[in-house]
């Protein structure tokens, strides 16, 4: 820990992400407050159902499903152009 560098300091505070709730979806934005970072539904304070994450330029980065806050099923990672790059099976969450 002693030799690790950290960019979190009083001079560089972490900016809270802007959050909106629209039609049952929780939408979080990148630090710029304009570009969507993630979108999905929350149930009892945990992600549930289908979620997507986006790069700063708006291109999709990752998508997958949650069940009661646990990642399940097929998760897809996309390249910088939004094309399917990798598929990971997260199982049933049990």
Secondary structure as UniProt FT lines:
FT   TURN            2..3
FT   TURN            10..11
FT   STRAND          19..22
FT   TURN            23..24
FT   STRAND          25..29
FT   TURN            31..32
FT   STRAND          36..43
FT   TURN            44..45
FT   STRAND          46..54
FT   TURN            56..57
FT   STRAND          60..67
FT   TURN            68..69
FT   STRAND          70..78
FT   TURN            80..81
FT   STRAND          84..89
FT   TURN            91..92
//
